[in-house]
């Protein structure tokens, strides 16, 4: 169940960048409500309690949602979402820069399986090295 008092957060892009961003936000105690991607096959890869939205479903969603675009060519899509009326749209690079300025939260959280953590951590580390 979503918390109506906090803004909803959606990461657009379920590749290595999106996964890396998810764990970075997680480390700081920031909840991600949705993952979105044009590739509907990625629906099976959603983490924790996040929900999957297709690109079309995202466009129909509440425009007050915060969208963080986590793809290589984020400029065009960031501009597109803003033109479509989404109030808070930014890219993963700017979010990660801001996070580095503050200390991570010490909030214990439950993650589904150890294998899921290890697979995603490896993918995130590989992306970060490029």
VEXDREN-542544 format. One record per residue: residue number from 1; residue in one letter; x, y, z of N, C-alpha, C in turn. Coordinates in pm, 1 decimal. Atoms other than C-alpha are relative to their C-alpha. Layout:
<recs>
rec drengu = NUM zagu = a n.px = X n.py = Y n.pz = Z ca.px = X ca.py = Y ca.pz = Z c.px = X c.py = Y c.pz = Z
...
</recs>
This chain:
<recs>
rec drengu = 1 zagu = x n.px = 83.6 n.py = -117.9 n.pz = 0.0 ca.px = 0.0 ca.py = 0.0 ca.pz = 0.0 c.px = 88.7 c.py = 125.0 c.pz = 0.0
rec drengu = 2 zagu = x n.px = -81.4 n.py = -120.4 n.pz = 16.5 ca.px = 138.0 ca.py = 337.8 ca.pz = -103.4 c.px = -34.0 c.py = 104.0 c.pz = 106.9
rec drengu = 3 zagu = x n.px = 17.9 n.py = -106.4 n.pz = -97.8 ca.px = 186.7 ca.py = 623.7 ca.pz = 141.0 c.px = -45.6 c.py = 125.6 c.pz = -73.1
rec drengu = 4 zagu = x n.px = 55.9 n.py = -115.2 n.pz = 69.7 ca.px = -38.0 ca.py = 910.5 ca.pz = 24.2 c.px = 67.5 c.py = 131.7 c.pz = 38.0
rec drengu = 5 zagu = x n.px = -61.0 n.py = -124.9 n.pz = -44.4 ca.px = 164.2 ca.py = 1172.1 ca.pz = 216.8 c.px = 133.3 c.py = 27.2 c.pz = -68.7
rec drengu = 6 zagu = x n.px = -128.9 n.py = -15.7 n.pz = 66.9 ca.px = 492.9 ca.py = 1111.2 ca.pz = 32.8 c.px = -20.9 c.py = -4.4 c.pz = -151.1
rec drengu = 7 zagu = x n.px = 14.0 n.py = 6.6 n.pz = 145.7 ca.px = 538.4 ca.py = 1177.3 ca.pz = -339.0 c.px = 41.4 c.py = -137.6 c.pz = -50.6
rec drengu = 8 zagu = x n.px = -36.2 n.py = 126.6 n.pz = 60.1 ca.px = 546.8 ca.py = 865.0 ca.pz = -551.7 c.px = 128.6 c.py = 18.0 c.pz = -79.5
rec drengu = 9 zagu = x n.px = -127.0 n.py = -4.5 n.pz = 72.4 ca.px = 886.4 ca.py = 786.5 ca.pz = -701.7 c.px = 0.4 c.py = -112.7 c.pz = -102.1
rec drengu = 10 zagu = x n.px = -9.3 n.py = 97.9 n.pz = 107.5 ca.px = 933.4 ca.py = 609.9 ca.pz = -1034.7 c.px = 137.0 c.py = 10.3 c.pz = -66.0
rec drengu = 11 zagu = x n.px = -124.5 n.py = 5.8 n.pz = 76.5 ca.px = 1261.5 ca.py = 501.6 ca.pz = -1190.8 c.px = -37.4 c.py = -47.8 c.pz = -139.3
rec drengu = 12 zagu = x n.px = 23.5 n.py = 41.8 n.pz = 137.2 ca.px = 1231.9 ca.py = 494.4 ca.pz = -1566.6 c.px = 129.5 c.py = -58.3 c.pz = -55.1
rec drengu = 13 zagu = x n.px = -116.2 n.py = 70.4 n.pz = 52.2 ca.px = 1472.9 ca.py = 238.6 ca.pz = -1709.0 c.px = 39.9 c.py = -110.3 c.pz = 95.5
rec drengu = 14 zagu = x n.px = -29.4 n.py = 114.4 n.pz = -87.1 ca.px = 1523.9 ca.py = -110.8 ca.pz = -1568.9 c.px = 128.1 c.py = -71.3 c.pz = -40.2
rec drengu = 15 zagu = x n.px = -130.9 n.py = 56.7 n.pz = 29.9 ca.px = 1874.6 ca.py = -166.2 ca.pz = -1699.9 c.px = 90.7 c.py = 16.3 c.pz = 120.4
rec drengu = 16 zagu = x n.px = -97.4 n.py = -9.3 n.pz = -108.5 ca.px = 2191.6 ca.py = -154.5 ca.pz = -1493.6 c.px = -4.8 c.py = 135.1 c.pz = 69.2
rec drengu = 17 zagu = x n.px = 6.8 n.py = -133.1 n.pz = -61.5 ca.px = 2157.8 ca.py = 222.7 ca.pz = -1438.4 c.px = -117.7 c.py = 10.9 c.pz = 95.6
rec drengu = 18 zagu = x n.px = 118.6 n.py = -3.7 n.pz = -85.7 ca.px = 1806.3 ca.py = 186.4 ca.pz = -1297.0 c.px = 17.1 c.py = -82.1 c.pz = 126.0
rec drengu = 19 zagu = x n.px = -24.2 n.py = 86.4 n.pz = -115.1 ca.px = 1910.7 ca.py = -98.0 ca.pz = -1070.9 c.px = 98.9 c.py = 65.6 c.pz = 96.3
rec drengu = 20 zagu = x n.px = -98.4 n.py = -70.5 n.pz = -83.0 ca.px = 2213.0 ca.py = 95.0 ca.pz = -946.7 c.px = -67.4 c.py = 114.7 c.pz = 76.1
rec drengu = 21 zagu = x n.px = 71.9 n.py = -110.3 n.pz = -64.1 ca.px = 1989.6 ca.py = 396.0 ca.pz = -875.8 c.px = -92.9 c.py = -52.1 c.pz = 109.7
rec drengu = 22 zagu = x n.px = 90.2 n.py = 58.4 n.pz = -99.1 ca.px = 1736.1 ca.py = 176.8 ca.pz = -694.1 c.px = 74.5 c.py = -29.6 c.pz = 130.2
rec drengu = 23 zagu = x n.px = -74.8 n.py = 34.7 n.pz = -120.2 ca.px = 2000.7 ca.py = 44.3 ca.pz = -454.0 c.px = 61.2 c.py = 122.1 c.pz = 66.4
rec drengu = 24 zagu = x n.px = -51.8 n.py = -123.8 n.pz = -58.8 ca.px = 2150.0 ca.py = 390.3 ca.pz = -407.0 c.px = -109.5 c.py = 69.6 c.pz = 80.2
rec drengu = 25 zagu = x n.px = 112.5 n.py = -62.1 n.pz = -72.4 ca.px = 1808.8 ca.py = 531.9 ca.pz = -310.6 c.px = -35.0 c.py = -83.1 c.pz = 123.3
rec drengu = 26 zagu = x n.px = 28.3 n.py = 93.2 n.pz = -109.2 ca.px = 1746.6 ca.py = 225.1 ca.pz = -94.5 c.px = 94.7 c.py = 24.4 c.pz = 117.7
rec drengu = 27 zagu = x n.px = -101.5 n.py = -23.4 n.pz = -102.8 ca.px = 2070.4 ca.py = 291.3 ca.pz = 95.6 c.px = -27.8 c.py = 127.6 c.pz = 79.1
rec drengu = 28 zagu = x n.px = 32.1 n.py = -127.2 n.pz = -64.9 ca.px = 1945.8 ca.py = 642.4 ca.pz = 176.5 c.px = -141.7 c.py = 1.4 c.pz = 58.7
rec drengu = 29 zagu = x n.px = 132.8 n.py = 9.4 n.pz = -58.7 ca.px = 1605.7 ca.py = 519.6 ca.pz = 291.8 c.px = -110.1 c.py = 59.8 c.pz = -85.8
rec drengu = 30 zagu = x n.px = 99.8 n.py = -57.5 n.pz = 90.9 ca.px = 1421.4 ca.py = 652.5 ca.pz = -14.9 c.px = -73.0 c.py = -113.6 c.pz = -69.8
rec drengu = 31 zagu = x n.px = 83.1 n.py = 105.0 n.pz = 56.9 ca.px = 1134.4 ca.py = 431.6 ca.pz = -127.1 c.px = -25.7 c.py = 25.3 c.pz = -148.1
rec drengu = 32 zagu = x n.px = 36.0 n.py = -5.6 n.pz = 141.4 ca.px = 1086.3 ca.py = 359.5 ca.pz = -496.8 c.px = -131.8 c.py = -74.8 c.pz = -16.1
rec drengu = 33 zagu = x n.px = 132.3 n.py = 60.0 n.pz = 14.3 ca.px = 721.6 ca.py = 293.1 ca.pz = -579.5 c.px = -16.2 c.py = -76.6 c.pz = -130.7
rec drengu = 34 zagu = x n.px = 18.2 n.py = 58.6 n.pz = 132.4 ca.px = 750.4 ca.py = 209.2 ca.pz = -949.1 c.px = 131.0 c.py = -7.4 c.pz = -77.4
rec drengu = 35 zagu = x n.px = -96.9 n.py = 6.1 n.pz = 108.5 ca.px = 985.6 ca.py = 95.6 ca.pz = -1219.7 c.px = -82.2 c.py = 11.0 c.pz = -127.3
rec drengu = 36 zagu = x n.px = 67.7 n.py = -7.7 n.pz = 129.8 ca.px = 887.3 ca.py = 183.9 ca.pz = -1575.3 c.px = 102.2 c.py = -24.9 c.pz = -109.1
rec drengu = 37 zagu = x n.px = -87.5 n.py = 28.2 n.pz = 112.1 ca.px = 1028.0 ca.py = 72.3 ca.pz = -1906.1 c.px = -87.0 c.py = -30.2 c.pz = -121.1
rec drengu = 38 zagu = x n.px = 73.4 n.py = 33.6 n.pz = 122.6 ca.px = 919.9 ca.py = 37.2 ca.pz = -2269.5 c.px = -1.8 c.py = -150.2 c.pz = -23.2
rec drengu = 39 zagu = x n.px = -11.0 n.py = 144.6 n.pz = 17.3 ca.px = 1027.6 ca.py = -327.0 ca.pz = -2259.7 c.px = -83.4 c.py = -69.9 c.pz = 107.1
rec drengu = 40 zagu = x n.px = 91.8 n.py = 64.7 n.pz = -95.2 ca.px = 735.0 ca.py = -508.5 ca.pz = -2095.9 c.px = 55.9 c.py = -129.9 c.pz = 59.1
rec drengu = 41 zagu = x n.px = -59.4 n.py = 123.7 n.pz = -52.0 ca.px = 949.5 ca.py = -822.4 ca.pz = -2050.9 c.px = 71.2 c.py = 23.8 c.pz = 132.5
rec drengu = 42 zagu = x n.px = -72.0 n.py = -31.9 n.pz = -123.6 ca.px = 1131.2 ca.py = -644.0 ca.pz = -1769.1 c.px = -91.7 c.py = 0.6 c.pz = 122.0
rec drengu = 43 zagu = x n.px = 97.2 n.py = 4.6 n.pz = -110.5 ca.px = 814.3 ca.py = -664.0 ca.pz = -1559.7 c.px = 35.9 c.py = -109.1 c.pz = 99.9
rec drengu = 44 zagu = x n.px = -36.8 n.py = 112.1 n.pz = -86.6 ca.px = 946.0 ca.py = -992.7 ca.pz = -1421.0 c.px = 120.3 c.py = 32.2 c.pz = 88.4
rec drengu = 45 zagu = x n.px = -123.3 n.py = -33.4 n.pz = -72.8 ca.px = 1259.5 ca.py = -818.1 ca.pz = -1287.0 c.px = -19.4 c.py = 104.6 c.pz = 109.2
rec drengu = 46 zagu = x n.px = 26.5 n.py = -105.4 n.pz = -97.2 ca.px = 1091.2 ca.py = -571.0 ca.pz = -1051.8 c.px = 49.2 c.py = -42.1 c.pz = 137.9
rec drengu = 47 zagu = x n.px = -61.1 n.py = 25.6 n.pz = -130.9 ca.px = 1257.4 ca.py = -543.2 ca.pz = -710.4 c.px = -95.8 c.py = 31.2 c.pz = 114.2
rec drengu = 48 zagu = x n.px = 73.6 n.py = -28.9 n.pz = -122.8 ca.px = 1102.3 ca.py = -558.6 ca.pz = -365.7 c.px = -148.9 c.py = 17.8 c.pz = -22.8
rec drengu = 49 zagu = x n.px = 143.1 n.py = -27.4 n.pz = 9.2 ca.px = 757.4 ca.py = -406.5 ca.pz = -342.1 c.px = -33.9 c.py = 101.4 c.pz = -109.5
rec drengu = 50 zagu = x n.px = 27.5 n.py = -93.3 n.pz = 108.8 ca.px = 792.0 ca.py = -184.0 ca.pz = -646.9 c.px = -94.4 c.py = -64.4 c.pz = -99.6
rec drengu = 51 zagu = x n.px = 90.6 n.py = 46.9 n.pz = 104.1 ca.px = 535.1 ca.py = -210.8 ca.pz = -922.4 c.px = 57.3 c.py = 39.7 c.pz = -135.8
rec drengu = 52 zagu = x n.px = -46.3 n.py = -28.7 n.pz = 135.1 ca.px = 601.9 ca.py = -215.9 ca.pz = -1296.0 c.px = -105.6 c.py = 78.2 c.pz = -76.5
rec drengu = 53 zagu = x n.px = 87.3 n.py = -74.8 n.pz = 90.7 ca.px = 453.4 ca.py = 40.2 ca.pz = -1534.1 c.px = 61.4 c.py = -3.8 c.pz = -139.1
rec drengu = 54 zagu = x n.px = -48.3 n.py = -13.2 n.pz = 136.8 ca.px = 479.6 ca.py = 21.1 ca.pz = -1909.1 c.px = 9.6 c.py = 150.0 c.pz = -30.8
rec drengu = 55 zagu = x n.px = -10.8 n.py = -140.3 n.pz = 40.7 ca.px = 564.6 ca.py = 343.3 ca.pz = -2089.9 c.px = -139.3 c.py = 62.8 c.pz = -11.7
rec drengu = 56 zagu = x n.px = 136.0 n.py = -52.5 n.pz = 18.5 ca.px = 196.5 ca.py = 388.3 ca.pz = -2184.5 c.px = -73.4 c.py = 16.7 c.pz = 133.1
rec drengu = 57 zagu = x n.px = 63.5 n.py = -11.2 n.pz = -132.3 ca.px = 76.7 ca.py = 321.8 ca.pz = -1828.2 c.px = 56.4 c.py = 118.5 c.pz = 77.4
rec drengu = 58 zagu = x n.px = -63.5 n.py = -113.0 n.pz = -67.8 ca.px = 326.2 ca.py = 575.3 ca.pz = -1695.3 c.px = -58.6 c.py = 132.2 c.pz = -47.7
rec drengu = 59 zagu = x n.px = 54.5 n.py = -124.5 n.pz = 55.9 ca.px = 190.6 ca.py = 844.1 ca.pz = -1928.8 c.px = -139.2 c.py = 30.6 c.pz = 53.9
rec drengu = 60 zagu = x n.px = 135.5 n.py = -18.4 n.pz = -53.7 ca.px = -157.3 ca.py = 791.5 ca.pz = -1782.5 c.px = -1.0 c.py = 22.8 c.pz = 150.9
rec drengu = 61 zagu = x n.px = -9.1 n.py = -7.4 n.pz = -146.0 ca.px = -33.8 ca.py = 810.9 ca.pz = -1423.8 c.px = -5.9 c.py = 144.4 c.pz = 50.0
rec drengu = 62 zagu = x n.px = 3.0 n.py = -129.6 n.pz = -68.3 ca.px = -56.3 ca.py = 1098.3 ca.pz = -1174.6 c.px = 123.5 c.py = 83.3 c.pz = -36.8
rec drengu = 63 zagu = x n.px = -109.9 n.py = -86.3 n.pz = 45.5 ca.px = 156.1 ca.py = 1388.4 ca.pz = -1300.7 c.px = 82.7 c.py = 56.4 c.pz = 115.2
rec drengu = 64 zagu = x n.px = -77.4 n.py = -44.9 n.pz = -116.1 ca.px = 274.0 ca.py = 1467.7 ca.pz = -943.7 c.px = 108.8 c.py = -99.0 c.pz = 39.6
rec drengu = 65 zagu = x n.px = -100.8 n.py = 101.3 n.pz = -28.9 ca.px = 487.1 ca.py = 1153.8 ca.pz = -942.9 c.px = 138.9 c.py = 52.3 c.pz = -38.3
rec drengu = 66 zagu = x n.px = -137.9 n.py = -35.4 n.pz = 31.9 ca.px = 864.2 ca.py = 1208.1 ca.pz = -932.5 c.px = 55.8 c.py = -109.5 c.pz = -90.0
rec drengu = 67 zagu = x n.px = -58.9 n.py = 96.1 n.pz = 93.3 ca.px = 1025.0 ca.py = 1041.2 ca.pz = -1235.1 c.px = 149.6 c.py = 26.1 c.pz = -7.4
rec drengu = 68 zagu = x n.px = -144.8 n.py = -9.0 n.pz = 15.4 ca.px = 1396.1 ca.py = 970.0 ca.pz = -1239.0 c.px = 36.4 c.py = -86.6 c.pz = -120.8
rec drengu = 69 zagu = x n.px = -33.7 n.py = 69.8 n.pz = 123.9 ca.px = 1514.4 ca.py = 878.2 ca.pz = -1588.5 c.px = 141.3 c.py = -56.5 c.pz = 12.5
rec drengu = 70 zagu = x n.px = -127.8 n.py = 68.7 n.pz = -20.2 ca.px = 1794.0 ca.py = 620.4 ca.pz = -1564.6 c.px = 37.0 c.py = -79.8 c.pz = -124.9
rec drengu = 71 zagu = x n.px = -44.3 n.py = 62.4 n.pz = 123.6 ca.px = 1891.9 ca.py = 551.0 ca.pz = -1924.1 c.px = 113.8 c.py = 83.0 c.pz = -57.3
rec drengu = 72 zagu = x n.px = -117.5 n.py = -65.8 n.pz = 57.9 ca.px = 2198.6 ca.py = 640.6 ca.pz = -2131.0 c.px = -33.3 c.py = 135.6 c.pz = -62.8
rec drengu = 73 zagu = x n.px = 39.9 n.py = -123.5 n.pz = 69.0 ca.px = 2026.5 ca.py = 903.3 ca.pz = -2347.5 c.px = -120.3 c.py = 62.0 c.pz = 72.2
rec drengu = 74 zagu = x n.px = 110.4 n.py = -46.4 n.pz = -84.1 ca.px = 1818.0 ca.py = 1060.7 ca.pz = -2071.7 c.px = -56.0 c.py = 135.7 c.pz = -39.9
rec drengu = 75 zagu = x n.px = 41.2 n.py = -137.8 n.pz = 27.8 ca.px = 1796.1 ca.py = 1415.9 ca.pz = -2211.2 c.px = -134.7 c.py = 7.3 c.pz = -71.5
rec drengu = 76 zagu = x n.px = 122.9 n.py = -4.8 n.pz = 80.8 ca.px = 1525.0 ca.py = 1352.8 ca.pz = -2472.8 c.px = -122.0 c.py = -45.1 c.pz = 80.9
rec drengu = 77 zagu = x n.px = 112.4 n.py = 53.6 n.pz = -76.4 ca.px = 1305.0 ca.py = 1144.5 ca.pz = -2243.2 c.px = -35.7 c.py = 90.3 c.pz = 117.9
rec drengu = 78 zagu = x n.px = 25.8 n.py = -93.8 n.pz = -109.5 ca.px = 1342.7 ca.py = 1387.4 ca.pz = -1952.3 c.px = -82.6 c.py = 118.0 c.pz = -51.1
rec drengu = 79 zagu = x n.px = 73.4 n.py = -111.6 n.pz = 60.6 ca.px = 1225.6 ca.py = 1669.8 ca.pz = -2177.8 c.px = -141.3 c.py = -41.8 c.pz = -40.8
rec drengu = 80 zagu = x n.px = 129.7 n.py = 52.3 n.pz = 42.5 ca.px = 942.0 ca.py = 1455.7 ca.pz = -2315.6 c.px = -97.3 c.py = -11.6 c.pz = 118.4
rec drengu = 81 zagu = x n.px = 86.1 n.py = 14.0 n.pz = -117.4 ca.px = 804.1 ca.py = 1371.8 ca.pz = -1968.8 c.px = -41.1 c.py = 137.5 c.pz = 55.4
rec drengu = 82 zagu = x n.px = 30.6 n.py = -135.3 n.pz = -47.9 ca.px = 824.0 ca.py = 1738.1 ca.pz = -1866.5 c.px = -106.3 c.py = 64.0 c.pz = -88.1
rec drengu = 83 zagu = x n.px = 99.1 n.py = -55.9 n.pz = 93.4 ca.px = 632.0 ca.py = 1846.4 ca.pz = -2178.4 c.px = -136.6 c.py = -64.8 c.pz = 15.6
rec drengu = 84 zagu = x n.px = 126.2 n.py = 72.0 n.pz = -19.3 ca.px = 366.5 ca.py = 1585.1 ca.pz = -2098.0 c.px = -66.8 c.py = 35.8 c.pz = 131.8
rec drengu = 85 zagu = x n.px = 64.0 n.py = -49.5 n.pz = -121.3 ca.px = 297.4 ca.py = 1759.2 ca.pz = -1768.3 c.px = 49.1 c.py = -57.4 c.pz = 130.2
rec drengu = 86 zagu = x n.px = -54.1 n.py = 50.7 n.pz = -125.8 ca.px = 499.0 ca.py = 1561.4 ca.pz = -1514.4 c.px = 76.3 c.py = 112.6 c.pz = 68.6
rec drengu = 87 zagu = x n.px = -53.1 n.py = -113.3 n.pz = -74.5 ca.px = 598.7 ca.py = 1809.1 ca.pz = -1243.4 c.px = 146.9 c.py = -18.2 c.pz = 37.6
rec drengu = 88 zagu = x n.px = -137.5 n.py = 25.3 n.pz = -45.7 ca.px = 919.8 ca.py = 1646.3 ca.pz = -1115.8 c.px = 64.5 c.py = -109.1 c.pz = -84.8
rec drengu = 89 zagu = x n.px = -71.8 n.py = 93.4 n.pz = 85.7 ca.px = 1145.3 ca.py = 1486.8 ca.pz = -1374.8 c.px = 147.1 c.py = 37.0 c.pz = 4.4
rec drengu = 90 zagu = x n.px = -143.7 n.py = -25.2 n.pz = 5.4 ca.px = 1520.8 ca.py = 1452.5 ca.pz = -1348.6 c.px = 71.1 c.py = -128.1 c.pz = -39.4
rec drengu = 91 zagu = x n.px = -76.5 n.py = 117.0 n.pz = 41.5 ca.px = 1798.5 ca.py = 1215.8 ca.pz = -1446.7 c.px = 74.9 c.py = -60.6 c.pz = 117.9
rec drengu = 92 zagu = x n.px = -68.3 n.py = 73.4 n.pz = -106.4 ca.px = 1984.4 ca.py = 959.5 ca.pz = -1242.8 c.px = 132.6 c.py = 64.2 c.pz = 39.4
rec drengu = 93 zagu = x n.px = -129.7 n.py = -61.4 n.pz = -29.2 ca.px = 2315.9 ca.py = 1145.4 ca.pz = -1268.5 c.px = -15.5 c.py = 111.8 c.pz = 103.1
rec drengu = 94 zagu = x n.px = 17.8 n.py = -110.8 n.pz = -94.8 ca.px = 2183.9 ca.py = 1455.2 ca.pz = -1089.5 c.px = -46.1 c.py = -49.8 c.pz = 137.0
rec drengu = 95 zagu = x n.px = 45.5 n.py = 56.6 n.pz = -127.5 ca.px = 2010.0 ca.py = 1246.5 ca.pz = -822.8 c.px = 118.7 c.py = -61.3 c.pz = 74.8
rec drengu = 96 zagu = x n.px = -115.0 n.py = 63.8 n.pz = -64.9 ca.px = 2326.0 ca.py = 1044.7 ca.pz = -753.1 c.px = 100.5 c.py = 102.5 c.pz = 50.5
rec drengu = 97 zagu = x n.px = -90.0 n.py = -106.1 n.pz = -48.0 ca.px = 2533.8 ca.py = 1362.0 ca.pz = -726.4 c.px = -49.7 c.py = 59.4 c.pz = 131.2
rec drengu = 98 zagu = x n.px = 56.2 n.py = -55.7 n.pz = -123.8 ca.px = 2296.9 ca.py = 1500.0 ca.pz = -462.2 c.px = 11.1 c.py = -99.1 c.pz = 115.3
rec drengu = 99 zagu = x n.px = -8.4 n.py = 101.4 n.pz = -105.4 ca.px = 2294.9 ca.py = 1171.7 ca.pz = -269.5 c.px = 139.8 c.py = -7.3 c.pz = 59.8
rec drengu = 100 zagu = x n.px = -138.2 n.py = 9.3 n.pz = -49.0 ca.px = 2674.4 ca.py = 1175.1 ca.pz = -242.5 c.px = 30.7 c.py = 106.9 c.pz = 104.8
rec drengu = 101 zagu = x n.px = -23.1 n.py = -109.3 n.pz = -95.9 ca.px = 2648.7 ca.py = 1495.9 ca.pz = -36.8 c.px = -55.8 c.py = -29.5 c.pz = 138.8
rec drengu = 102 zagu = x n.px = 60.5 n.py = 31.2 n.pz = -129.7 ca.px = 2450.8 ca.py = 1332.3 ca.pz = 245.4 c.px = 36.8 c.py = -142.0 c.pz = 41.8
rec drengu = 103 zagu = x n.px = -33.8 n.py = 133.0 n.pz = -51.4 ca.px = 2507.5 ca.py = 1028.3 ca.pz = 467.4 c.px = -118.3 c.py = -94.9 c.pz = -20.2
rec drengu = 104 zagu = x n.px = 108.2 n.py = 98.0 n.pz = 16.0 ca.px = 2311.4 ca.py = 710.0 ca.pz = 399.7 c.px = -75.7 c.py = -22.2 c.pz = 130.3
rec drengu = 105 zagu = x n.px = 83.9 n.py = 31.5 n.pz = -116.3 ca.px = 2026.0 ca.py = 619.2 ca.pz = 632.6 c.px = 39.3 c.py = -136.8 c.pz = 54.2
rec drengu = 106 zagu = x n.px = -25.5 n.py = 129.8 n.pz = -62.9 ca.px = 2074.9 ca.py = 334.7 ca.pz = 876.1 c.px = -134.5 c.py = -68.0 c.pz = 25.4
rec drengu = 107 zagu = x n.px = 134.0 n.py = 57.3 n.pz = -10.4 ca.px = 1736.4 ca.py = 182.1 ca.pz = 803.4 c.px = 5.5 c.py = -145.2 c.pz = -46.7
rec drengu = 108 zagu = x n.px = 0.3 n.py = 139.2 n.pz = 43.9 ca.px = 1714.4 ca.py = -197.4 ca.pz = 801.3 c.px = -121.6 c.py = -25.0 c.pz = -89.6
rec drengu = 109 zagu = x n.px = 109.7 n.py = 32.1 n.pz = 90.9 ca.px = 1502.9 ca.py = -326.2 ca.pz = 512.7 c.px = 9.5 c.py = -146.6 c.pz = -39.6
rec drengu = 110 zagu = x n.px = 6.4 n.py = 138.6 n.pz = 43.0 ca.px = 1393.8 ca.py = -664.3 ca.pz = 388.0 c.px = 15.2 c.py = -5.2 c.pz = -151.7
rec drengu = 111 zagu = x n.px = -13.3 n.py = 22.2 n.pz = 143.2 ca.px = 1511.2 ca.py = -775.8 ca.pz = 43.3 c.px = -34.0 c.py = -145.7 c.pz = -25.5
rec drengu = 112 zagu = x n.px = 57.5 n.py = 131.4 n.pz = 28.2 ca.px = 1357.0 ca.py = -1079.1 ca.pz = -122.8 c.px = 96.0 c.py = -117.7 c.pz = 15.3
rec drengu = 113 zagu = x n.px = -89.7 n.py = 114.4 n.pz = -8.5 ca.px = 1645.8 ca.py = -1318.4 ca.pz = -179.2 c.px = 144.2 c.py = 44.6 c.pz = -11.8
rec drengu = 114 zagu = x n.px = -142.3 n.py = -30.6 n.pz = 7.7 ca.px = 2021.1 ca.py = -1323.3 ca.pz = -142.6 c.px = 47.5 c.py = -2.2 c.pz = -144.9
rec drengu = 115 zagu = x n.px = -40.1 n.py = 6.8 n.pz = 140.4 ca.px = 2060.8 ca.py = -1428.3 ca.pz = -506.8 c.px = -40.7 c.py = 126.4 c.pz = -74.8
rec drengu = 116 zagu = x n.px = 46.4 n.py = -122.9 n.pz = 65.0 ca.px = 1856.4 ca.py = -1127.1 ca.pz = -617.6 c.px = 94.1 c.py = 114.7 c.pz = 33.6
rec drengu = 117 zagu = x n.px = -91.4 n.py = -106.2 n.pz = -42.1 ca.px = 2082.2 ca.py = -897.4 ca.pz = -418.3 c.px = 132.9 c.py = -13.1 c.pz = -72.5
rec drengu = 118 zagu = x n.px = -130.6 n.py = 20.4 n.pz = 61.0 ca.px = 2401.8 ca.py = -1051.8 ca.pz = -553.6 c.px = -3.0 c.py = 25.9 c.pz = -150.6
rec drengu = 119 zagu = x n.px = 11.8 n.py = -22.6 n.pz = 144.0 ca.px = 2283.4 ca.py = -1050.7 ca.pz = -917.8 c.px = -10.4 c.py = 147.8 c.pz = -31.7
rec drengu = 120 zagu = x n.px = 21.0 n.py = -141.8 n.pz = 27.5 ca.px = 2168.8 ca.py = -690.5 ca.pz = -903.8 c.px = 119.3 c.py = 83.3 c.pz = 43.2
rec drengu = 121 zagu = x n.px = -119.8 n.py = -71.9 n.pz = -44.0 ca.px = 2471.2 ca.py = -574.0 ca.pz = -707.2 c.px = 109.3 c.py = -12.3 c.pz = -105.5
rec drengu = 122 zagu = x n.px = -99.9 n.py = 20.9 n.pz = 105.0 ca.px = 2697.7 ca.py = -726.0 ca.pz = -973.4 c.px = -32.2 c.py = 84.9 c.pz = -122.6
rec drengu = 123 zagu = x n.px = 40.2 n.py = -80.6 n.pz = 116.0 ca.px = 2499.0 ca.py = -558.9 ca.pz = -1252.8 c.px = 25.8 c.py = 147.8 c.pz = 25.9
rec drengu = 124 zagu = x n.px = -20.7 n.py = -141.2 n.pz = -34.1 ca.px = 2513.1 ca.py = -224.2 ca.pz = -1072.8 c.px = 149.1 c.py = 34.4 c.pz = 2.4
rec drengu = 125 zagu = x n.px = -144.0 n.py = -25.1 n.pz = -4.1 ca.px = 2887.6 ca.py = -254.3 ca.pz = -1011.0 c.px = 59.7 c.py = 2.1 c.pz = -140.6
rec drengu = 126 zagu = x n.px = -48.3 n.py = 1.8 n.pz = 137.7 ca.px = 2949.4 ca.py = -343.4 ca.pz = -1376.4 c.px = -35.7 c.py = 129.4 c.pz = -70.5
rec drengu = 127 zagu = x n.px = 40.3 n.py = -125.8 n.pz = 62.6 ca.px = 2751.9 ca.py = -38.7 ca.pz = -1488.2 c.px = 85.8 c.py = 115.6 c.pz = 53.1
rec drengu = 128 zagu = x n.px = -75.6 n.py = -109.4 n.pz = -60.7 ca.px = 2936.4 ca.py = 187.8 ca.pz = -1244.8 c.px = 144.0 c.py = 4.9 c.pz = -50.7
rec drengu = 129 zagu = x n.px = -137.8 n.py = 5.1 n.pz = 47.1 ca.px = 3272.8 ca.py = 74.8 ca.pz = -1382.7 c.px = 14.1 c.py = 54.0 c.pz = -142.7
rec drengu = 130 zagu = x n.px = -7.6 n.py = -48.2 n.pz = 139.3 ca.px = 3184.5 ca.py = 191.2 ca.pz = -1736.4 c.px = -10.1 c.py = 147.6 c.pz = -9.4
</recs>
